[in-house]
């Protein structure tokens, strides 16, 4: 009987931990969604309009914007200087469109937050539809994103500056 109670307690503990992790990822996704809908964002000066993806990017037509924290790290040319990194709290939002004149289809977000339990390579990664539905949750820790974003050239995992 004692052994059974120990197993039952273990199962309850694991279920509780799983629920806690699920709640944390939902909170991070919700926070990211709220952040990208706030004010203080500026579009990348290298591509003020919607541009076609370059190379083997899975993102299609795109436009990139930065929150105030990320903007402060950019040089006078609007790019992150080579060898520099974004400060914690920097948010980069890629708006993805079906075509150069098509509707907005997706937001791809990177938030510099190396202390987050859901960070992958120092960033929280997520994707949302324009109505806020999560299509790529932060719980994936950038799995499927980091391999491309780690390629050369990149500036702190952001490829935009060297591709556009």
VMD Tcl script that builds the backbone (N, CA, C; Angstrom):
set m [mol new atoms 492]
animate dup $m
set s [atomselect $m all]
$s set {name element resname resid chain x y z} {
  {N N UNK 1 A 0.816 -1.193 0.000}
  {CA C UNK 1 A 0.000 0.000 0.000}
  {C C UNK 1 A 0.860 1.258 0.000}
  {N N UNK 2 A 1.932 1.246 0.801}
  {CA C UNK 2 A 2.815 2.399 0.896}
  {C C UNK 2 A 3.462 2.711 -0.461}
  {N N UNK 3 A 3.866 1.642 -1.169}
  {CA C UNK 3 A 4.488 1.806 -2.486}
  {C C UNK 3 A 3.510 2.448 -3.467}
  {N N UNK 4 A 2.248 2.001 -3.414}
  {CA C UNK 4 A 1.236 2.541 -4.307}
  {C C UNK 4 A 1.027 4.027 -4.036}
  {N N UNK 5 A 1.000 4.430 -2.775}
  {CA C UNK 5 A 0.839 5.839 -2.419}
  {C C UNK 5 A 2.021 6.673 -2.911}
  {N N UNK 6 A 3.222 6.109 -2.855}
  {CA C UNK 6 A 4.403 6.805 -3.356}
  {C C UNK 6 A 4.291 7.026 -4.856}
  {N N UNK 7 A 3.867 6.003 -5.593}
  {CA C UNK 7 A 3.685 6.141 -7.044}
  {C C UNK 7 A 2.589 7.148 -7.370}
  {N N UNK 8 A 1.507 7.104 -6.624}
  {CA C UNK 8 A 0.408 8.041 -6.843}
  {C C UNK 8 A 0.872 9.476 -6.596}
  {N N UNK 9 A 1.635 9.686 -5.549}
  {CA C UNK 9 A 2.160 11.024 -5.250}
  {C C UNK 9 A 3.103 11.488 -6.354}
  {N N UNK 10 A 3.903 10.577 -6.869}
  {CA C UNK 10 A 4.820 10.903 -7.955}
  {C C UNK 10 A 4.049 11.314 -9.208}
  {N N UNK 11 A 3.009 10.578 -9.536}
  {CA C UNK 11 A 2.195 10.887 -10.717}
  {C C UNK 11 A 1.513 12.243 -10.557}
  {N N UNK 12 A 0.965 12.506 -9.380}
  {CA C UNK 12 A 0.330 13.804 -9.115}
  {C C UNK 12 A 1.361 14.921 -9.231}
  {N N UNK 13 A 2.552 14.700 -8.717}
  {CA C UNK 13 A 3.615 15.708 -8.809}
  {C C UNK 13 A 4.011 15.989 -10.242}
  {N N UNK 14 A 4.150 14.963 -11.053}
  {CA C UNK 14 A 4.505 15.138 -12.464}
  {C C UNK 14 A 3.390 15.865 -13.199}
  {N N UNK 15 A 2.152 15.498 -12.943}
  {CA C UNK 15 A 1.016 16.168 -13.587}
  {C C UNK 15 A 0.963 17.636 -13.198}
  {N N UNK 16 A 1.232 17.927 -11.947}
  {CA C UNK 16 A 1.239 19.306 -11.474}
  {C C UNK 16 A 2.342 20.114 -12.138}
  {N N UNK 17 A 3.521 19.511 -12.276}
  {CA C UNK 17 A 4.639 20.175 -12.940}
  {C C UNK 17 A 4.320 20.435 -14.402}
  {N N UNK 18 A 3.728 19.470 -15.081}
  {CA C UNK 18 A 3.361 19.640 -16.488}
  {C C UNK 18 A 2.349 20.767 -16.648}
  {N N UNK 19 A 1.368 20.834 -15.750}
  {CA C UNK 19 A 0.366 21.899 -15.791}
  {C C UNK 19 A 1.022 23.252 -15.557}
  {N N UNK 20 A 1.965 23.315 -14.631}
  {CA C UNK 20 A 2.681 24.551 -14.339}
  {C C UNK 20 A 3.466 25.018 -15.561}
  {N N UNK 21 A 4.145 24.091 -16.233}
  {CA C UNK 21 A 4.917 24.445 -17.440}
  {C C UNK 21 A 3.991 24.929 -18.539}
  {N N UNK 22 A 2.850 24.277 -18.728}
  {CA C UNK 22 A 1.874 24.675 -19.748}
  {C C UNK 22 A 1.382 26.088 -19.464}
  {N N UNK 23 A 1.104 26.379 -18.205}
  {CA C UNK 23 A 0.634 27.714 -17.827}
  {C C UNK 23 A 1.714 28.755 -18.107}
  {N N UNK 24 A 2.968 28.425 -17.798}
  {CA C UNK 24 A 4.067 29.361 -18.028}
  {C C UNK 24 A 4.215 29.676 -19.514}
  {N N UNK 25 A 4.145 28.665 -20.376}
  {CA C UNK 25 A 4.270 28.914 -21.811}
  {C C UNK 25 A 3.101 29.754 -22.320}
  {N N UNK 26 A 1.897 29.495 -21.817}
  {CA C UNK 26 A 0.743 30.292 -22.227}
  {C C UNK 26 A 0.911 31.743 -21.787}
  {N N UNK 27 A 1.463 31.957 -20.590}
  {CA C UNK 27 A 1.692 33.319 -20.112}
  {C C UNK 27 A 2.737 34.029 -20.965}
  {N N UNK 28 A 3.801 33.331 -21.332}
  {CA C UNK 28 A 4.834 33.943 -22.165}
  {C C UNK 28 A 4.270 34.254 -23.538}
  {N N UNK 29 A 3.522 33.322 -24.131}
  {CA C UNK 29 A 2.912 33.589 -25.431}
  {C C UNK 29 A 1.974 34.795 -25.353}
  {N N UNK 30 A 1.153 34.871 -24.312}
  {CA C UNK 30 A 0.224 35.993 -24.145}
  {C C UNK 30 A 0.983 37.305 -23.967}
  {N N UNK 31 A 2.068 37.273 -23.203}
  {CA C UNK 31 A 2.881 38.474 -23.002}
  {C C UNK 31 A 3.497 38.932 -24.327}
  {N N UNK 32 A 4.032 37.994 -25.087}
  {CA C UNK 32 A 4.604 38.350 -26.392}
  {C C UNK 32 A 3.540 38.964 -27.302}
  {N N UNK 33 A 2.358 38.357 -27.333}
  {CA C UNK 33 A 1.269 38.879 -28.167}
  {C C UNK 33 A 0.927 40.313 -27.750}
  {N N UNK 34 A 0.819 40.558 -26.454}
  {CA C UNK 34 A 0.504 41.908 -25.976}
  {C C UNK 34 A 1.621 42.890 -26.309}
  {N N UNK 35 A 2.865 42.448 -26.176}
  {CA C UNK 35 A 4.004 43.329 -26.464}
  {C C UNK 35 A 4.033 43.767 -27.924}
  {N N UNK 36 A 3.777 42.862 -28.845}
  {CA C UNK 36 A 3.890 43.248 -30.263}
  {C C UNK 36 A 2.740 44.131 -30.709}
  {N N UNK 37 A 1.702 44.213 -29.903}
  {CA C UNK 37 A 0.575 45.066 -30.231}
  {C C UNK 37 A 0.637 46.409 -29.507}
  {N N UNK 38 A 1.747 46.639 -28.812}
  {CA C UNK 38 A 1.936 47.910 -28.119}
  {C C UNK 38 A 2.533 48.959 -29.061}
  {N N UNK 39 A 2.777 50.116 -28.520}
  {CA C UNK 39 A 3.359 51.200 -29.316}
  {C C UNK 39 A 4.872 51.207 -29.155}
  {N N UNK 40 A 5.521 52.071 -29.890}
  {CA C UNK 40 A 6.956 52.247 -29.766}
  {C C UNK 40 A 7.783 51.416 -30.732}
  {N N UNK 41 A 7.156 50.831 -31.723}
  {CA C UNK 41 A 7.882 50.042 -32.718}
  {C C UNK 41 A 8.227 50.890 -33.930}
  {N N UNK 42 A 9.389 50.604 -34.507}
  {CA C UNK 42 A 9.838 51.284 -35.714}
  {C C UNK 42 A 10.218 50.235 -36.745}
  {N N UNK 43 A 9.806 50.483 -37.984}
  {CA C UNK 43 A 10.146 49.549 -39.059}
  {C C UNK 43 A 11.607 49.686 -39.459}
  {N N UNK 44 A 12.173 48.592 -39.876}
  {CA C UNK 44 A 13.561 48.549 -40.332}
  {C C UNK 44 A 13.723 49.478 -41.534}
  {N N UNK 45 A 14.685 50.373 -41.458}
  {CA C UNK 45 A 14.879 51.367 -42.509}
  {C C UNK 45 A 15.406 50.757 -43.800}
  {N N UNK 46 A 16.041 49.599 -43.724}
  {CA C UNK 46 A 16.551 48.950 -44.931}
  {C C UNK 46 A 15.447 48.397 -45.811}
  {N N UNK 47 A 14.287 48.155 -45.224}
  {CA C UNK 47 A 13.137 47.652 -45.976}
  {C C UNK 47 A 11.869 48.318 -45.453}
  {N N UNK 48 A 11.633 49.581 -45.835}
  {CA C UNK 48 A 10.474 50.277 -45.286}
  {C C UNK 48 A 9.145 49.694 -45.761}
  {N N UNK 49 A 9.173 48.984 -46.883}
  {CA C UNK 49 A 7.948 48.352 -47.367}
  {C C UNK 49 A 8.049 46.850 -47.235}
  {N N UNK 50 A 7.091 46.179 -47.815}
  {CA C UNK 50 A 7.090 44.717 -47.815}
  {C C UNK 50 A 8.061 44.236 -48.888}
  {N N UNK 51 A 8.943 43.322 -48.512}
  {CA C UNK 51 A 9.932 42.802 -49.463}
  {C C UNK 51 A 9.809 41.286 -49.560}
  {N N UNK 52 A 10.285 40.763 -50.678}
  {CA C UNK 52 A 10.300 39.313 -50.865}
  {C C UNK 52 A 11.391 38.710 -49.998}
  {N N UNK 53 A 11.152 37.514 -49.534}
  {CA C UNK 53 A 12.161 36.806 -48.753}
  {C C UNK 53 A 13.377 36.540 -49.620}
  {N N UNK 54 A 14.520 36.445 -48.978}
  {CA C UNK 54 A 15.775 36.206 -49.667}
  {C C UNK 54 A 16.255 34.793 -49.339}
  {N N UNK 55 A 16.853 34.154 -50.310}
  {CA C UNK 55 A 17.431 32.831 -50.070}
  {C C UNK 55 A 16.360 31.797 -49.786}
  {N N UNK 56 A 16.631 30.953 -48.829}
  {CA C UNK 56 A 15.700 29.861 -48.527}
  {C C UNK 56 A 14.804 30.167 -47.322}
  {N N UNK 57 A 14.552 31.437 -47.072}
  {CA C UNK 57 A 13.707 31.830 -45.946}
  {C C UNK 57 A 12.308 31.229 -46.093}
  {N N UNK 58 A 11.788 30.654 -45.030}
  {CA C UNK 58 A 10.434 30.116 -45.086}
  {C C UNK 58 A 9.363 31.181 -44.874}
  {N N UNK 59 A 9.791 32.437 -44.693}
  {CA C UNK 59 A 8.841 33.464 -44.285}
  {C C UNK 59 A 8.120 34.186 -45.418}
  {N N UNK 60 A 8.536 34.070 -46.652}
  {CA C UNK 60 A 7.816 34.726 -47.731}
  {C C UNK 60 A 8.027 36.231 -47.748}
  {N N UNK 61 A 6.990 36.971 -48.109}
  {CA C UNK 61 A 7.070 38.428 -48.148}
  {C C UNK 61 A 7.017 38.939 -46.714}
  {N N UNK 62 A 7.830 39.971 -46.428}
  {CA C UNK 62 A 8.004 40.349 -45.027}
  {C C UNK 62 A 8.292 41.824 -44.832}
  {N N UNK 63 A 8.092 42.245 -43.588}
  {CA C UNK 63 A 8.451 43.583 -43.115}
  {C C UNK 63 A 8.850 43.399 -41.657}
  {N N UNK 64 A 9.917 44.076 -41.217}
  {CA C UNK 64 A 10.467 43.872 -39.874}
  {C C UNK 64 A 10.386 45.164 -39.073}
  {N N UNK 65 A 10.019 45.016 -37.799}
  {CA C UNK 65 A 9.993 46.176 -36.902}
  {C C UNK 65 A 10.632 45.816 -35.569}
  {N N UNK 66 A 11.079 46.859 -34.854}
  {CA C UNK 66 A 11.831 46.712 -33.609}
  {C C UNK 66 A 11.172 47.537 -32.512}
  {N N UNK 67 A 11.176 46.997 -31.275}
  {CA C UNK 67 A 10.689 47.807 -30.158}
  {C C UNK 67 A 11.758 48.832 -29.785}
  {N N UNK 68 A 11.429 49.706 -28.867}
  {CA C UNK 68 A 12.332 50.789 -28.462}
  {C C UNK 68 A 13.667 50.258 -27.944}
  {N N UNK 69 A 13.640 49.180 -27.174}
  {CA C UNK 69 A 14.879 48.607 -26.625}
  {C C UNK 69 A 15.785 48.128 -27.758}
  {N N UNK 70 A 15.222 47.446 -28.725}
  {CA C UNK 70 A 16.015 46.969 -29.870}
  {C C UNK 70 A 16.533 48.144 -30.699}
  {N N UNK 71 A 15.705 49.143 -30.889}
  {CA C UNK 71 A 16.091 50.320 -31.685}
  {C C UNK 71 A 17.334 50.998 -31.114}
  {N N UNK 72 A 17.445 51.024 -29.788}
  {CA C UNK 72 A 18.579 51.688 -29.146}
  {C C UNK 72 A 19.902 51.003 -29.454}
  {N N UNK 73 A 19.860 49.750 -29.877}
  {CA C UNK 73 A 21.092 49.014 -30.208}
  {C C UNK 73 A 21.501 49.199 -31.668}
  {N N UNK 74 A 20.614 49.777 -32.469}
  {CA C UNK 74 A 20.891 49.932 -33.895}
  {C C UNK 74 A 21.818 51.111 -34.149}
  {N N UNK 75 A 22.664 50.974 -35.156}
  {CA C UNK 75 A 23.576 52.048 -35.541}
  {C C UNK 75 A 22.868 53.102 -36.370}
  {N N UNK 76 A 23.616 54.105 -36.804}
  {CA C UNK 76 A 23.046 55.200 -37.591}
  {C C UNK 76 A 22.514 54.715 -38.942}
  {N N UNK 77 A 22.986 53.550 -39.399}
  {CA C UNK 77 A 22.488 52.984 -40.656}
  {C C UNK 77 A 21.238 52.127 -40.445}
  {N N UNK 78 A 20.733 52.062 -39.206}
  {CA C UNK 78 A 19.537 51.293 -38.914}
  {C C UNK 78 A 19.796 49.812 -38.696}
  {N N UNK 79 A 21.067 49.405 -38.660}
  {CA C UNK 79 A 21.425 47.995 -38.501}
  {C C UNK 79 A 22.122 47.772 -37.163}
  {N N UNK 80 A 22.033 46.552 -36.657}
  {CA C UNK 80 A 22.816 46.185 -35.487}
  {C C UNK 80 A 24.262 46.059 -35.949}
  {N N UNK 81 A 25.186 46.824 -35.367}
  {CA C UNK 81 A 26.587 46.735 -35.794}
  {C C UNK 81 A 27.126 45.309 -35.651}
  {N N UNK 82 A 27.927 44.894 -36.603}
  {CA C UNK 82 A 28.538 43.564 -36.565}
  {C C UNK 82 A 29.266 43.359 -35.250}
  {N N UNK 83 A 29.079 42.189 -34.649}
  {CA C UNK 83 A 29.726 41.865 -33.378}
  {C C UNK 83 A 28.952 42.315 -32.154}
  {N N UNK 84 A 27.941 43.154 -32.330}
  {CA C UNK 84 A 27.127 43.611 -31.201}
  {C C UNK 84 A 25.962 42.652 -30.970}
  {N N UNK 85 A 25.341 42.777 -29.818}
  {CA C UNK 85 A 24.155 41.994 -29.504}
  {C C UNK 85 A 23.047 42.919 -29.040}
  {N N UNK 86 A 21.834 42.424 -29.142}
  {CA C UNK 86 A 20.690 43.184 -28.642}
  {C C UNK 86 A 20.643 43.078 -27.126}
  {N N UNK 87 A 20.175 44.133 -26.446}
  {CA C UNK 87 A 20.019 44.056 -24.995}
  {C C UNK 87 A 18.805 43.207 -24.621}
  {N N UNK 88 A 18.789 42.727 -23.397}
  {CA C UNK 88 A 17.633 41.992 -22.900}
  {C C UNK 88 A 16.389 42.867 -23.053}
  {N N UNK 89 A 15.296 42.253 -23.458}
  {CA C UNK 89 A 14.040 42.973 -23.653}
  {C C UNK 89 A 13.813 43.433 -25.074}
  {N N UNK 90 A 14.832 43.300 -25.934}
  {CA C UNK 90 A 14.675 43.679 -27.342}
  {C C UNK 90 A 13.671 42.739 -28.001}
  {N N UNK 91 A 12.747 43.314 -28.766}
  {CA C UNK 91 A 11.756 42.520 -29.492}
  {C C UNK 91 A 11.870 42.847 -30.975}
  {N N UNK 92 A 11.982 41.790 -31.778}
  {CA C UNK 92 A 12.030 41.913 -33.232}
  {C C UNK 92 A 10.801 41.195 -33.762}
  {N N UNK 93 A 10.017 41.898 -34.575}
  {CA C UNK 93 A 8.782 41.340 -35.116}
  {C C UNK 93 A 8.898 41.307 -36.630}
  {N N UNK 94 A 8.736 40.126 -37.192}
  {CA C UNK 94 A 8.673 39.999 -38.644}
  {C C UNK 94 A 7.207 39.804 -39.003}
  {N N UNK 95 A 6.690 40.729 -39.809}
  {CA C UNK 95 A 5.318 40.620 -40.302}
  {C C UNK 95 A 5.404 39.893 -41.639}
  {N N UNK 96 A 4.660 38.828 -41.790}
  {CA C UNK 96 A 4.745 37.990 -42.979}
  {C C UNK 96 A 3.449 38.106 -43.777}
  {N N UNK 97 A 3.613 38.342 -45.082}
  {CA C UNK 97 A 2.489 38.568 -45.985}
  {C C UNK 97 A 2.442 37.499 -47.072}
  {N N UNK 98 A 1.286 37.333 -47.692}
  {CA C UNK 98 A 1.137 36.342 -48.760}
  {C C UNK 98 A 1.804 36.804 -50.050}
  {N N UNK 99 A 1.912 38.115 -50.230}
  {CA C UNK 99 A 2.551 38.706 -51.408}
  {C C UNK 99 A 2.899 40.147 -51.065}
  {N N UNK 100 A 3.522 40.854 -52.009}
  {CA C UNK 100 A 3.909 42.244 -51.758}
  {C C UNK 100 A 2.701 43.144 -51.515}
  {N N UNK 101 A 1.541 42.736 -51.990}
  {CA C UNK 101 A 0.322 43.520 -51.779}
  {C C UNK 101 A -0.747 42.728 -51.041}
  {N N UNK 102 A -0.389 41.535 -50.597}
  {CA C UNK 102 A -1.355 40.647 -49.945}
  {C C UNK 102 A -1.576 40.989 -48.489}
  {N N UNK 103 A -2.480 40.268 -47.864}
  {CA C UNK 103 A -2.790 40.522 -46.453}
  {C C UNK 103 A -1.715 39.984 -45.521}
  {N N UNK 104 A -1.678 40.553 -44.344}
  {CA C UNK 104 A -0.803 40.072 -43.279}
  {C C UNK 104 A -1.269 38.679 -42.887}
  {N N UNK 105 A -0.324 37.717 -42.854}
  {CA C UNK 105 A -0.680 36.340 -42.522}
  {C C UNK 105 A -0.138 35.865 -41.182}
  {N N UNK 106 A 0.999 36.425 -40.774}
  {CA C UNK 106 A 1.663 35.867 -39.605}
  {C C UNK 106 A 2.609 36.882 -38.995}
  {N N UNK 107 A 2.775 36.794 -37.680}
  {CA C UNK 107 A 3.816 37.521 -36.964}
  {C C UNK 107 A 4.822 36.493 -36.461}
  {N N UNK 108 A 6.097 36.685 -36.755}
  {CA C UNK 108 A 7.168 35.857 -36.190}
  {C C UNK 108 A 7.945 36.749 -35.232}
  {N N UNK 109 A 8.066 36.322 -33.981}
  {CA C UNK 109 A 8.630 37.169 -32.930}
  {C C UNK 109 A 9.849 36.531 -32.296}
  {N N UNK 110 A 10.837 37.382 -32.036}
  {CA C UNK 110 A 12.008 37.026 -31.234}
  {C C UNK 110 A 12.103 38.060 -30.121}
  {N N UNK 111 A 12.181 37.594 -28.888}
  {CA C UNK 111 A 12.383 38.512 -27.758}
  {C C UNK 111 A 13.629 38.072 -27.013}
  {N N UNK 112 A 14.587 38.976 -26.872}
  {CA C UNK 112 A 15.827 38.681 -26.153}
  {C C UNK 112 A 15.493 38.571 -24.674}
  {N N UNK 113 A 15.588 37.350 -24.144}
  {CA C UNK 113 A 15.250 37.095 -22.752}
  {C C UNK 113 A 15.999 35.840 -22.303}
  {N N UNK 114 A 17.332 35.944 -22.164}
  {CA C UNK 114 A 18.137 34.757 -21.882}
  {C C UNK 114 A 17.831 34.066 -20.556}
  {N N UNK 115 A 17.161 34.734 -19.631}
  {CA C UNK 115 A 16.845 34.091 -18.350}
  {C C UNK 115 A 15.516 33.345 -18.383}
  {N N UNK 116 A 14.773 33.454 -19.459}
  {CA C UNK 116 A 13.495 32.761 -19.569}
  {C C UNK 116 A 13.711 31.258 -19.661}
  {N N UNK 117 A 12.912 30.482 -18.948}
  {CA C UNK 117 A 13.041 29.027 -19.051}
  {C C UNK 117 A 12.644 28.505 -20.434}
  {N N UNK 118 A 11.990 29.337 -21.237}
  {CA C UNK 118 A 11.590 28.926 -22.574}
  {C C UNK 118 A 12.472 29.538 -23.663}
  {N N UNK 119 A 13.562 30.178 -23.268}
  {CA C UNK 119 A 14.461 30.786 -24.259}
  {C C UNK 119 A 15.274 29.713 -24.968}
  {N N UNK 120 A 15.469 29.933 -26.245}
  {CA C UNK 120 A 16.375 29.127 -27.049}
  {C C UNK 120 A 17.424 30.057 -27.610}
  {N N UNK 121 A 18.681 29.817 -27.317}
  {CA C UNK 121 A 19.789 30.690 -27.735}
  {C C UNK 121 A 19.575 32.132 -27.286}
  {N N UNK 122 A 18.974 32.301 -26.109}
  {CA C UNK 122 A 18.815 33.628 -25.525}
  {C C UNK 122 A 17.542 34.354 -25.912}
  {N N UNK 123 A 16.724 33.755 -26.770}
  {CA C UNK 123 A 15.490 34.401 -27.239}
  {C C UNK 123 A 14.273 33.539 -26.949}
  {N N UNK 124 A 13.142 34.210 -26.716}
  {CA C UNK 124 A 11.840 33.557 -26.771}
  {C C UNK 124 A 11.383 33.692 -28.220}
  {N N UNK 125 A 10.876 32.614 -28.790}
  {CA C UNK 125 A 10.460 32.577 -30.195}
  {C C UNK 125 A 8.979 32.217 -30.248}
  {N N UNK 126 A 8.212 32.898 -31.061}
  {CA C UNK 126 A 6.793 32.555 -31.203}
  {C C UNK 126 A 6.282 33.082 -32.535}
  {N N UNK 127 A 5.181 32.496 -32.986}
  {CA C UNK 127 A 4.483 32.980 -34.183}
  {C C UNK 127 A 2.994 33.013 -33.884}
  {N N UNK 128 A 2.342 34.053 -34.418}
  {CA C UNK 128 A 0.914 34.261 -34.215}
  {C C UNK 128 A 0.241 34.640 -35.526}
  {N N UNK 129 A -1.022 34.269 -35.669}
  {CA C UNK 129 A -1.834 34.777 -36.764}
  {C C UNK 129 A -2.250 36.199 -36.385}
  {N N UNK 130 A -2.738 36.994 -37.340}
  {CA C UNK 130 A -3.141 38.374 -37.011}
  {C C UNK 130 A -4.234 38.486 -35.947}
  {N N UNK 131 A -5.008 37.426 -35.754}
  {CA C UNK 131 A -6.040 37.480 -34.716}
  {C C UNK 131 A -5.561 36.944 -33.368}
  {N N UNK 132 A -4.257 36.628 -33.263}
  {CA C UNK 132 A -3.681 36.254 -31.985}
  {C C UNK 132 A -3.562 34.765 -31.702}
  {N N UNK 133 A -3.953 33.923 -32.633}
  {CA C UNK 133 A -3.800 32.482 -32.422}
  {C C UNK 133 A -2.333 32.090 -32.524}
  {N N UNK 134 A -1.876 31.284 -31.589}
  {CA C UNK 134 A -0.488 30.830 -31.563}
  {C C UNK 134 A -0.312 29.735 -32.614}
  {N N UNK 135 A 0.655 29.934 -33.520}
  {CA C UNK 135 A 0.966 28.892 -34.504}
  {C C UNK 135 A 2.315 28.239 -34.213}
  {N N UNK 136 A 3.152 28.935 -33.439}
  {CA C UNK 136 A 4.442 28.395 -33.003}
  {C C UNK 136 A 4.652 28.912 -31.599}
  {N N UNK 137 A 4.533 28.041 -30.625}
  {CA C UNK 137 A 4.575 28.453 -29.225}
  {C C UNK 137 A 6.003 28.610 -28.711}
  {N N UNK 138 A 6.125 29.465 -27.720}
  {CA C UNK 138 A 7.419 29.691 -27.074}
  {C C UNK 138 A 7.950 28.428 -26.408}
  {N N UNK 139 A 7.085 27.458 -26.142}
  {CA C UNK 139 A 7.547 26.230 -25.490}
  {C C UNK 139 A 8.475 25.408 -26.383}
  {N N UNK 140 A 8.518 25.725 -27.667}
  {CA C UNK 140 A 9.420 25.013 -28.590}
  {C C UNK 140 A 10.846 25.539 -28.499}
  {N N UNK 141 A 11.033 26.621 -27.766}
  {CA C UNK 141 A 12.356 27.198 -27.511}
  {C C UNK 141 A 13.140 27.477 -28.802}
  {N N UNK 142 A 12.409 27.863 -29.854}
  {CA C UNK 142 A 13.069 28.197 -31.114}
  {C C UNK 142 A 13.475 27.005 -31.943}
  {N N UNK 143 A 13.094 25.795 -31.518}
  {CA C UNK 143 A 13.430 24.603 -32.281}
  {C C UNK 143 A 12.791 24.698 -33.668}
  {N N UNK 144 A 13.606 24.664 -34.696}
  {CA C UNK 144 A 13.129 24.855 -36.052}
  {C C UNK 144 A 13.438 26.258 -36.571}
  {N N UNK 145 A 13.825 27.147 -35.687}
  {CA C UNK 145 A 14.180 28.528 -36.057}
  {C C UNK 145 A 15.689 28.749 -35.928}
  {N N UNK 146 A 16.231 28.295 -34.816}
  {CA C UNK 146 A 17.613 28.605 -34.459}
  {C C UNK 146 A 18.609 28.101 -35.494}
  {N N UNK 147 A 18.362 26.950 -36.077}
  {CA C UNK 147 A 19.338 26.415 -37.043}
  {C C UNK 147 A 19.525 27.371 -38.213}
  {N N UNK 148 A 18.468 27.962 -38.730}
  {CA C UNK 148 A 18.597 28.937 -39.825}
  {C C UNK 148 A 19.159 30.264 -39.317}
  {N N UNK 149 A 18.663 30.712 -38.176}
  {CA C UNK 149 A 19.102 32.001 -37.636}
  {C C UNK 149 A 20.552 31.972 -37.159}
  {N N UNK 150 A 21.117 30.804 -36.985}
  {CA C UNK 150 A 22.517 30.682 -36.567}
  {C C UNK 150 A 23.485 30.710 -37.741}
  {N N UNK 151 A 22.955 30.651 -38.956}
  {CA C UNK 151 A 23.812 30.648 -40.136}
  {C C UNK 151 A 24.510 31.980 -40.337}
  {N N UNK 152 A 25.477 31.982 -41.201}
  {CA C UNK 152 A 26.207 33.216 -41.515}
  {C C UNK 152 A 25.659 33.830 -42.785}
  {N N UNK 153 A 25.589 35.126 -42.859}
  {CA C UNK 153 A 25.846 36.058 -41.764}
  {C C UNK 153 A 24.618 36.186 -40.866}
  {N N UNK 154 A 24.836 36.571 -39.656}
  {CA C UNK 154 A 23.745 36.942 -38.754}
  {C C UNK 154 A 24.312 37.901 -37.720}
  {N N UNK 155 A 23.455 38.713 -37.205}
  {CA C UNK 155 A 23.838 39.636 -36.145}
  {C C UNK 155 A 22.926 39.352 -34.962}
  {N N UNK 156 A 23.475 38.625 -34.006}
  {CA C UNK 156 A 22.731 38.199 -32.825}
  {C C UNK 156 A 21.458 37.447 -33.244}
  {N N UNK 157 A 21.623 36.509 -34.162}
  {CA C UNK 157 A 20.579 35.627 -34.683}
  {C C UNK 157 A 19.562 36.332 -35.569}
  {N N UNK 158 A 19.775 37.584 -35.900}
  {CA C UNK 158 A 18.882 38.318 -36.798}
  {C C UNK 158 A 19.560 38.399 -38.162}
  {N N UNK 159 A 18.841 37.937 -39.189}
  {CA C UNK 159 A 19.418 37.876 -40.538}
  {C C UNK 159 A 19.069 39.090 -41.399}
  {N N UNK 160 A 18.072 39.830 -41.022}
  {CA C UNK 160 A 17.531 40.924 -41.825}
  {C C UNK 160 A 18.599 41.897 -42.317}
  {N N UNK 161 A 19.510 42.275 -41.450}
  {CA C UNK 161 A 20.470 43.328 -41.785}
  {C C UNK 161 A 21.387 42.949 -42.949}
  {N N UNK 162 A 21.709 41.686 -43.065}
  {CA C UNK 162 A 22.614 41.244 -44.123}
  {C C UNK 162 A 21.884 40.714 -45.344}
  {N N UNK 163 A 20.575 40.547 -45.250}
  {CA C UNK 163 A 19.796 40.033 -46.386}
  {C C UNK 163 A 19.042 41.141 -47.112}
  {N N UNK 164 A 18.817 42.261 -46.438}
  {CA C UNK 164 A 18.042 43.347 -47.071}
  {C C UNK 164 A 18.804 44.648 -46.966}
}
mol reanalyze $m
mol bondsrecalc $m
mol representation Tube
mol addrep $m
